[in-house]
Amino acid sequence: MSSPSEIEPPSGKNILKTINVRPESPVTGSIDAGEPDAAAKALAFSSPFQETLFIFIIGLSQLFAVGGLGNTAYSTQHIGRSLHATTNAQTSWFLAAYSLSGGTFVLIAGRLGDYLGHKNIFVFGWLWMALWSSISGFAHNNLILFDFARGMTGIGSGALVPNSFALLARAFSPFSTKKNIAFSFLGFCAPAGYIFGGLIGAAFAETVTWRWGYWFWALSCLVVGMATYLIVPHAIGSPVPGLTLRQFDYIGTILGVTGLTLFSFAWNQASVVGWAEESYTYILLILGTISLLAFAASQSRVQNPILPNSLWPRKGFLPIVTALAMGWMSFGIFLYYTTLYLLTIHHLSPLLAVAQMTPLVIGGFFATASVAVFLPRVKAEYIFSISMLSFLLGDVLMSCAVHYPGKSYWAFIFPACLLVVGGPDLSFASSGILVSNAVTIEEQGVAGSFVATVVQYSISLGLGIAATVERYVSHQGSEVVMGYRGVYWLGTGFAAVAVMVVVVFVRDTRFDDAKRGVEKGEVQNC
């Protein structure tokens, strides 16, 4: 499973430039951050050991970014009891706050890396996660403080994701074997991260206290942050020459972040207080929508926009983004509610729940390996379709598990976890190919950054909508099983829309271009 995160395409200048994969090219289709500059190309690691450590640390960024969801999800019940959060709507904020802030900050973190240096923003991400993970553990009897701390932690995740891709892309030559290995490892670390984080959170929740899960997380982030500063060469993560902070789009940043935050907050908070009971949820939703419209209008009036309006008319770009949003909303629902289902309906301990979801790692390994085999030979639209179908199968199987609770784990839950992970892992690579073909070279950096935002933000928005559905379908918690049925069918609907959008509107032109080139050469030879 590659995380909204994990999964997310990078940002930074020309970040997707090299992803225009030729059919005969031996690359895996990993999402690159563009041609390395002259300094990076001339860079030689002091030893193969340093080079290996560099790849390992970059991979850890995906492990911890997605793990930030897992370390909370499996200890949700312990945290809820401690902080007096009694409903799924309240506990869904534990994950939604993290993914909401991560999704909104991804949009600007890659651009900040261009201006301030990708290494600097990357190190900041580790230190920021360490600080706020520690504060999360100190949230005694204060639900609002805990939710706020989780949101602040997500900013660190948003800083790590796009800059990790940029660092890898600048460190190795395009289409090189090392780059393909590095990006494959990065993709595998994402699905492993949810289970890794869950294992940490569950182990401490069961044996000591859930608070130690966050303190351990904080200490680990601090250690990795210091190691990053020592191991990552400065030449790889230096600022892009010629850019100054005077050119940064401050107005667009404020409007975009405000709009995204208010819009998702309204959906997530409405699941707690209700739409009819509290009118301020409608007001926040309207204000968020107005801010997003103002953001879109501002992007045509600044020199260096965060999200140029020229992206939207590009053929295929909007369908790709729409499918990703629907697919990842479905996947966020699957992760959170499958974890809750195992904990509340099957009454499993957190550690046993982690064990039952380990097929995510197994399936993720095979999905990542398959990318290297099939992507250079098969149209990306087919792989993208399979990824959306994987999202669909996961929620369909879990809806069956809820409908037939007497069936064994092996009948529905095991295959659901094994198959659903193909969604994030396959969409991670195939969407990068498709986006790079849809936009111009100059637009590829901001397009990649926006796709990463869509992935993380969709998790938060999907959880908010799902919690609202659960609230009303379960009659505010009186019929728990009906609530689970409602959210899984909602996830199924999201994924079904994604499948239809891809089948009807998304096309990969790589092989068509190559075929036309061959035919043109044959005509010239004649």
C-alpha positions as CSV (number, residue, x, y, z in Angstrom):
1,M,0.0,0.0,0.0
2,S,1.5,3.2,-0.9
3,S,0.3,6.1,1.3
4,P,-2.0,8.7,0.1
5,S,1.3,9.0,1.3
6,E,3.3,6.8,0.0
7,I,2.5,6.8,-2.4
8,E,2.2,10.4,-3.3
9,P,4.0,11.8,-6.4
10,P,6.7,14.3,-5.5
11,S,6.8,18.0,-5.9
12,G,9.6,20.3,-6.8
13,K,10.9,21.7,-10.0
14,N,10.3,19.5,-13.0
15,I,9.5,16.7,-10.6
16,L,7.9,14.4,-13.2
17,K,10.0,15.3,-16.1
18,T,11.7,12.0,-16.6
19,I,8.6,9.9,-16.1
20,N,7.8,9.9,-19.9
21,V,8.8,6.2,-20.1
22,R,9.5,4.8,-23.5
23,P,8.0,1.3,-24.0
24,E,11.4,-0.2,-24.6
25,S,12.9,1.5,-21.6
26,P,13.8,-0.7,-18.7
27,V,12.6,1.7,-16.0
28,T,9.9,0.8,-13.5
29,G,7.8,3.8,-13.9
30,S,8.8,5.4,-10.6
31,I,7.9,9.0,-10.2
32,D,10.9,11.1,-10.7
33,A,11.6,14.7,-9.7
34,G,13.2,15.7,-12.9
35,E,16.7,15.8,-14.2
36,P,19.4,16.1,-11.5
37,D,21.3,19.4,-11.7
38,A,24.9,19.6,-12.6
39,A,26.0,19.5,-9.0
40,A,24.0,16.4,-8.2
41,K,25.3,14.6,-11.3
42,A,28.9,15.4,-10.3
43,L,28.3,14.2,-6.8
44,A,29.9,10.9,-5.7
45,F,28.9,9.4,-2.4
46,S,31.9,8.8,-0.3
47,S,31.2,5.0,-0.2
48,P,28.6,2.5,-1.3
49,F,27.7,2.3,2.4
50,Q,26.7,6.0,2.5
51,E,24.7,5.5,-0.7
52,T,22.8,2.6,0.9
53,L,22.1,4.6,4.0
54,F,20.8,7.4,1.9
55,I,18.3,5.2,0.2
56,F,17.3,3.6,3.5
57,I,16.7,7.0,5.2
58,I,14.6,8.2,2.3
59,G,12.6,5.0,2.5
60,L,12.0,5.6,6.2
61,S,10.2,8.8,5.3
62,Q,7.5,6.8,3.7
63,L,7.5,4.2,6.5
64,F,6.9,6.9,9.1
65,A,4.6,9.1,7.0
66,V,2.1,6.2,6.6
67,G,3.0,4.7,10.0
68,G,1.7,7.9,11.5
69,L,-1.8,6.6,10.7
70,G,-1.1,3.0,11.8
71,N,0.4,3.9,15.2
72,T,-2.9,5.7,16.1
73,A,-5.5,3.5,14.3
74,Y,-4.7,0.3,16.3
75,S,-4.6,2.0,19.7
76,T,-7.8,4.1,19.0
77,Q,-9.8,2.4,21.7
78,H,-7.2,2.9,24.4
79,I,-6.8,6.6,23.4
80,G,-10.5,7.1,23.2
81,R,-11.1,5.7,26.7
82,S,-8.3,7.8,28.1
83,L,-9.5,11.1,26.5
84,H,-13.3,10.3,26.8
85,A,-13.9,10.0,23.1
86,T,-16.9,7.7,23.0
87,T,-18.0,7.5,19.3
88,N,-16.3,6.6,16.0
89,A,-17.0,10.1,14.8
90,Q,-14.8,11.5,17.5
91,T,-12.0,8.9,17.1
92,S,-12.0,9.3,13.4
93,W,-10.5,12.8,14.0
94,F,-7.4,11.0,15.3
95,L,-6.6,10.0,11.8
96,A,-8.4,12.7,9.8
97,A,-6.5,15.5,11.5
98,Y,-3.2,13.9,10.6
99,S,-4.0,13.3,7.0
100,L,-5.8,16.7,6.6
101,S,-2.8,18.8,7.6
102,G,-0.4,16.5,5.7
103,G,-2.5,16.8,2.6
104,T,-2.7,20.5,2.7
105,F,1.0,21.1,3.5
106,V,2.2,18.7,0.7
107,L,1.0,21.3,-1.8
108,I,3.4,23.9,-0.6
109,A,6.2,21.8,1.0
110,G,7.7,20.8,-2.4
111,R,7.7,24.4,-3.6
112,L,9.4,25.4,-0.3
113,G,12.0,22.7,-1.0
114,D,12.8,24.5,-4.3
115,Y,13.2,27.8,-2.5
116,L,14.9,26.7,0.7
117,G,16.5,23.4,-0.2
118,H,14.9,19.9,-0.2
119,K,17.3,18.6,2.4
120,N,16.4,21.5,4.8
121,I,12.6,20.9,4.5
122,F,13.2,17.1,4.8
123,V,15.1,17.5,8.1
124,F,12.4,20.0,9.3
125,G,9.8,17.3,8.6
126,W,11.5,14.8,10.9
127,L,12.1,17.3,13.7
128,W,8.5,18.7,13.5
129,M,7.1,15.1,13.7
130,A,9.3,14.4,16.7
131,L,8.1,17.6,18.5
132,W,4.3,17.1,18.0
133,S,4.4,13.3,18.4
134,S,5.9,14.0,21.9
135,I,3.1,16.5,22.6
136,S,0.5,14.0,21.5
137,G,1.7,11.7,24.3
138,F,1.3,14.4,26.9
139,A,-2.3,15.2,26.0
140,H,-3.9,14.3,29.4
141,N,-7.7,14.3,29.4
142,N,-7.7,16.9,26.6
143,L,-9.2,15.6,23.4
144,I,-8.9,18.9,21.6
145,L,-5.2,19.2,22.4
146,F,-4.7,15.6,21.1
147,D,-6.5,16.3,17.9
148,F,-4.6,19.5,17.4
149,A,-1.2,17.8,18.1
150,R,-2.1,15.1,15.6
151,G,-2.9,17.8,13.0
152,M,0.5,19.4,13.7
153,T,2.2,16.1,13.3
154,G,0.7,15.7,9.9
155,I,2.6,18.9,8.7
156,G,5.8,16.9,9.3
157,S,4.5,14.1,7.1
158,G,3.6,16.7,4.4
159,A,7.1,18.0,4.5
160,L,8.7,14.5,4.2
161,V,6.7,13.1,1.3
162,P,7.4,15.4,-1.6
163,N,11.0,16.2,-0.6
164,S,11.9,12.5,-0.3
165,F,11.0,12.0,-3.9
166,A,12.9,15.1,-5.0
167,L,16.1,14.0,-3.1
168,L,16.0,10.6,-4.7
169,A,15.4,12.0,-8.2
170,R,18.3,14.4,-7.9
171,A,20.7,11.8,-6.4
172,F,20.6,9.4,-9.3
173,S,20.7,9.6,-13.1
174,P,17.3,9.3,-14.9
175,F,16.4,5.7,-15.9
176,S,19.3,4.3,-13.9
177,T,19.1,0.9,-12.1
178,K,19.9,2.6,-8.8
179,K,17.0,5.0,-9.2
180,N,14.6,2.2,-10.0
181,I,15.7,0.2,-7.0
182,A,15.4,3.3,-4.8
183,F,11.9,4.2,-5.9
184,S,10.8,0.5,-5.6
185,F,12.0,0.5,-2.0
186,L,10.3,3.8,-1.4
187,G,7.0,2.3,-2.7
188,F,7.3,-0.8,-0.6
189,C,7.9,1.2,2.6
190,A,4.5,2.8,2.3
191,P,2.3,-0.3,2.8
192,A,4.8,-1.7,5.4
193,G,4.5,1.6,7.3
194,Y,0.8,1.2,8.3
195,I,1.6,-2.2,9.8
196,F,4.9,-1.0,11.3
197,G,3.2,2.0,13.0
198,G,0.3,-0.2,14.1
199,L,2.7,-2.7,15.7
200,I,4.5,0.1,17.7
201,G,1.2,1.7,18.8
202,A,-0.5,-1.6,19.6
203,A,2.5,-3.0,21.5
204,F,2.8,0.0,23.8
205,A,-1.0,0.4,24.2
206,E,-1.3,-3.3,25.4
207,T,1.8,-3.5,27.6
208,V,2.5,0.0,29.0
209,T,0.4,2.9,27.8
210,W,-0.6,4.3,24.4
211,R,1.4,7.5,25.3
212,W,4.7,5.6,25.0
213,G,3.8,4.8,21.4
214,Y,4.0,8.5,20.6
215,W,7.1,9.1,22.7
216,F,8.9,6.3,21.0
217,W,7.8,7.7,17.7
218,A,9.1,11.1,18.6
219,L,12.5,9.7,19.7
220,S,12.7,7.7,16.5
221,C,12.0,10.7,14.3
222,L,14.6,12.8,16.2
223,V,17.3,10.1,15.6
224,V,16.4,9.7,11.9
225,G,16.3,13.5,11.5
226,M,19.9,13.8,12.9
227,A,21.0,11.0,10.7
228,T,19.5,12.7,7.7
229,Y,21.5,15.8,8.3
230,L,24.7,13.8,8.5
231,I,24.1,11.4,5.6
232,V,22.3,13.3,2.9
233,P,24.8,15.3,0.9
234,H,24.0,19.0,0.8
235,A,24.6,19.2,-3.0
236,I,21.6,16.9,-3.5
237,G,19.2,18.9,-1.4
238,S,20.4,22.5,-2.2
239,P,17.9,25.2,-3.3
240,V,17.1,25.6,-7.0
241,P,19.3,28.4,-8.3
242,G,17.6,31.7,-9.2
243,L,14.6,31.3,-6.9
244,T,14.0,33.7,-4.0
245,L,11.2,33.8,-1.4
246,R,10.0,37.1,-2.9
247,Q,8.7,35.0,-5.8
248,F,6.7,32.7,-3.5
249,D,2.9,32.7,-3.9
250,Y,1.9,33.7,-0.3
251,I,-1.6,34.7,-1.2
252,G,-2.3,31.4,-3.0
253,T,-0.8,29.5,-0.1
254,I,-3.1,31.2,2.5
255,L,-6.2,30.8,0.4
256,G,-5.5,27.2,-0.6
257,V,-4.6,26.0,2.9
258,T,-7.5,27.8,4.4
259,G,-10.0,26.5,1.9
260,L,-8.8,22.9,2.1
261,T,-8.7,23.0,5.9
262,L,-12.2,24.4,6.3
263,F,-13.8,22.2,3.7
264,S,-12.5,19.0,5.3
265,F,-13.0,20.2,8.8
266,A,-16.7,20.8,8.1
267,W,-17.2,17.2,7.0
268,N,-15.3,15.7,9.8
269,Q,-16.9,17.9,12.5
270,A,-20.4,17.3,11.2
271,S,-20.0,13.6,11.9
272,V,-19.5,14.6,15.6
273,V,-22.1,17.3,16.1
274,G,-24.4,16.7,13.1
275,W,-25.4,18.8,10.1
276,A,-28.8,19.7,11.4
277,E,-27.9,20.3,15.0
278,E,-25.0,22.8,14.5
279,S,-25.3,25.4,11.8
280,Y,-21.6,26.4,12.0
281,T,-20.7,23.3,10.0
282,Y,-22.5,24.7,7.0
283,I,-20.8,28.1,7.5
284,L,-17.4,26.5,7.5
285,L,-18.2,24.4,4.4
286,I,-19.3,27.6,2.6
287,L,-16.3,29.5,3.7
288,G,-14.0,26.7,2.6
289,T,-15.6,26.6,-0.8
290,I,-15.3,30.4,-1.2
291,S,-11.6,30.2,-0.2
292,L,-10.9,27.5,-2.8
293,L,-12.7,29.5,-5.5
294,A,-10.6,32.5,-4.6
295,F,-7.5,30.4,-4.6
296,A,-8.3,29.2,-8.1
297,A,-8.9,32.8,-9.3
298,S,-5.6,34.0,-7.7
299,Q,-3.5,31.4,-9.6
300,S,-4.0,33.2,-12.9
301,R,-2.8,36.5,-11.4
302,V,0.6,35.6,-9.9
303,Q,4.0,34.9,-11.5
304,N,4.8,31.6,-9.8
305,P,1.5,30.0,-8.9
306,I,1.3,27.0,-6.6
307,L,-1.3,25.4,-8.9
308,P,-1.5,26.9,-12.4
309,N,-4.9,27.0,-13.9
310,S,-3.3,25.8,-17.2
311,L,-3.3,22.3,-15.7
312,W,-7.1,21.8,-15.9
313,P,-7.5,22.0,-19.7
314,R,-4.8,19.4,-20.2
315,K,-6.3,16.3,-21.7
316,G,-6.6,13.5,-19.2
317,F,-5.4,15.4,-16.1
318,L,-8.8,16.0,-14.5
319,P,-9.9,12.4,-14.9
320,I,-6.7,11.1,-13.4
321,V,-7.0,13.4,-10.4
322,T,-10.7,12.5,-10.0
323,A,-10.0,8.8,-10.1
324,L,-7.2,9.1,-7.5
325,A,-9.4,11.1,-5.2
326,M,-12.2,8.6,-5.3
327,G,-9.8,5.6,-5.0
328,W,-8.0,7.0,-2.0
329,M,-11.1,8.1,-0.2
330,S,-12.2,4.4,-0.6
331,F,-8.8,3.2,0.7
332,G,-8.8,5.5,3.7
333,I,-12.3,4.1,4.6
334,F,-11.0,0.6,4.2
335,L,-8.0,1.1,6.5
336,Y,-9.7,2.9,9.3
337,Y,-12.9,0.9,9.4
338,T,-11.3,-2.5,8.9
339,T,-9.1,-1.8,11.9
340,L,-12.1,-0.7,14.0
341,Y,-14.1,-3.7,12.8
342,L,-11.5,-6.1,14.0
343,L,-11.2,-4.3,17.3
344,T,-14.9,-3.7,18.0
345,I,-16.9,-6.5,16.3
346,H,-14.3,-9.3,16.5
347,H,-13.1,-8.0,19.8
348,L,-9.4,-8.6,18.9
349,S,-6.5,-7.1,20.9
350,P,-4.6,-4.4,19.0
351,L,-1.6,-6.7,18.4
352,L,-3.8,-9.5,17.0
353,A,-5.6,-7.0,14.8
354,V,-2.2,-5.9,13.4
355,A,-1.4,-9.6,12.7
356,Q,-4.6,-10.1,10.8
357,M,-3.8,-7.1,8.5
358,T,-0.3,-8.2,7.7
359,P,-1.4,-9.3,4.2
360,L,-1.1,-5.6,3.4
361,V,2.6,-6.0,3.5
362,I,2.6,-9.3,1.6
363,G,0.4,-7.9,-1.1
364,G,2.4,-4.7,-1.2
365,F,5.6,-6.6,-1.8
366,F,4.2,-8.4,-4.8
367,A,2.4,-5.3,-6.2
368,T,5.6,-3.3,-6.0
369,A,7.6,-6.0,-7.7
370,S,5.0,-6.4,-10.5
371,V,5.4,-2.7,-11.4
372,A,9.0,-3.3,-12.5
373,V,7.8,-6.2,-14.7
374,F,4.7,-4.8,-16.3
375,L,4.8,-1.0,-16.5
376,P,7.4,-0.8,-19.3
377,R,5.5,-3.3,-21.3
378,V,1.8,-2.6,-20.5
379,K,-0.2,0.6,-21.0
380,A,-0.4,2.5,-17.8
381,E,-4.2,3.0,-18.2
382,Y,-4.6,-0.8,-17.7
383,I,-2.5,-0.8,-14.5
384,F,-4.3,2.2,-13.3
385,S,-7.6,0.5,-13.9
386,I,-6.4,-2.6,-12.0
387,S,-5.4,-0.3,-9.1
388,M,-8.9,1.2,-8.9
389,L,-10.4,-2.3,-9.2
390,S,-8.3,-3.3,-6.2
391,F,-9.7,-0.5,-4.1
392,L,-13.2,-1.7,-5.2
393,L,-12.6,-5.3,-4.3
394,G,-11.2,-4.5,-0.9
395,D,-14.4,-2.6,0.2
396,V,-16.7,-5.1,-1.5
397,L,-15.1,-8.0,0.4
398,M,-15.2,-6.1,3.7
399,S,-18.9,-5.3,3.1
400,C,-19.4,-9.1,2.7
401,A,-17.5,-9.7,5.9
402,V,-19.9,-7.3,7.8
403,H,-23.0,-8.9,6.1
404,Y,-21.8,-12.4,7.1
405,P,-20.0,-12.0,10.4
406,G,-20.0,-15.8,11.1
407,K,-17.7,-16.5,8.2
408,S,-14.0,-17.1,9.0
409,Y,-11.2,-14.5,8.6
410,W,-9.9,-16.4,5.6
411,A,-13.2,-16.0,3.7
412,F,-13.3,-12.2,3.4
413,I,-10.8,-10.3,5.6
414,F,-7.6,-12.0,4.4
415,P,-8.3,-11.7,0.7
416,A,-9.6,-8.1,1.2
417,C,-6.3,-7.0,2.8
418,L,-4.2,-9.0,0.2
419,L,-6.0,-7.5,-2.8
420,V,-6.8,-3.9,-1.7
421,V,-3.1,-3.0,-1.4
422,G,-2.8,-3.3,-5.2
423,G,-4.7,0.0,-5.3
424,P,-2.2,2.3,-3.7
425,D,0.9,0.5,-5.0
426,L,-0.1,0.3,-8.6
427,S,-1.8,3.7,-8.8
428,F,1.4,5.2,-7.3
429,A,3.5,4.4,-10.4
430,S,0.9,4.3,-13.1
431,S,-0.6,7.7,-12.2
432,G,2.8,9.3,-12.5
433,I,3.2,8.0,-16.0
434,L,-0.2,9.3,-17.0
435,V,0.2,12.7,-15.4
436,S,3.5,13.3,-17.0
437,N,2.0,12.5,-20.4
438,A,-1.0,14.8,-19.7
439,V,0.9,18.0,-18.8
440,T,3.9,20.0,-20.2
441,I,7.4,19.7,-18.8
442,E,7.1,23.1,-17.1
443,E,3.9,22.0,-15.3
444,Q,5.1,18.6,-14.1
445,G,6.5,19.7,-10.8
446,V,3.3,21.5,-9.6
447,A,1.2,18.7,-11.1
448,G,3.1,16.1,-9.1
449,S,2.7,18.2,-6.0
450,F,-1.0,18.5,-6.5
451,V,-1.5,14.8,-7.1
452,A,0.3,14.2,-3.8
453,T,-2.1,16.6,-2.1
454,V,-5.1,14.9,-3.6
455,V,-3.9,11.5,-2.3
456,Q,-3.4,12.6,1.3
457,Y,-6.3,15.0,1.5
458,S,-8.7,12.4,0.1
459,I,-8.0,10.2,3.1
460,S,-9.1,13.0,5.5
461,L,-12.2,14.0,3.4
462,G,-13.2,10.4,2.9
463,L,-13.1,9.7,6.6
464,G,-15.2,12.7,7.3
465,I,-17.9,11.7,4.8
466,A,-17.8,8.1,6.0
467,A,-18.2,9.1,9.7
468,T,-21.2,11.3,8.7
469,V,-22.8,8.3,6.9
470,E,-22.0,6.0,9.9
471,R,-23.6,8.5,12.3
472,Y,-26.9,8.6,10.4
473,V,-27.1,5.0,9.2
474,S,-26.3,3.6,12.7
475,H,-28.7,6.0,14.3
476,Q,-25.9,7.7,16.3
477,G,-24.3,4.4,17.3
478,S,-27.3,2.4,18.3
479,E,-26.9,0.0,15.4
480,V,-23.1,-0.4,15.0
481,V,-23.1,-3.1,12.3
482,M,-25.4,-1.1,10.1
483,G,-23.0,1.8,10.4
484,Y,-20.1,-0.4,9.1
485,R,-22.3,-1.7,6.2
486,G,-23.0,1.9,5.3
487,V,-19.4,3.1,5.2
488,Y,-18.1,0.0,3.3
489,W,-20.8,0.6,0.6
490,L,-19.8,4.2,0.5
491,G,-16.2,3.1,-0.1
492,T,-17.4,0.7,-2.7
493,G,-19.3,3.6,-4.5
494,F,-16.2,5.8,-4.4
495,A,-14.1,3.0,-6.0
496,A,-16.7,2.2,-8.6
497,V,-16.7,5.8,-9.8
498,A,-12.9,5.7,-10.0
499,V,-13.0,2.5,-12.1
500,M,-15.6,4.0,-14.5
501,V,-13.6,7.3,-14.8
502,V,-10.4,5.4,-15.7
503,V,-12.1,3.1,-18.2
504,V,-13.9,5.9,-20.0
505,F,-11.5,8.8,-19.9
506,V,-7.9,7.8,-19.1
507,R,-5.5,6.8,-21.8
508,D,-1.7,6.1,-22.0
509,T,-0.2,7.4,-25.3
510,R,3.4,6.1,-24.8
511,F,3.0,3.1,-27.0
512,D,0.9,5.0,-29.6
513,D,3.7,7.5,-29.9
514,A,6.3,4.8,-30.3
515,K,4.1,3.0,-32.9
516,R,3.7,6.2,-34.9
517,G,7.5,6.8,-34.8
518,V,8.1,3.3,-36.1
519,E,5.6,3.7,-38.9
520,K,7.1,7.0,-39.8
521,G,10.5,5.5,-40.1
522,E,9.2,2.7,-42.3
523,V,7.6,5.2,-44.6
524,Q,10.8,7.2,-44.9
525,N,12.8,4.0,-45.7
526,C,10.3,3.2,-48.5
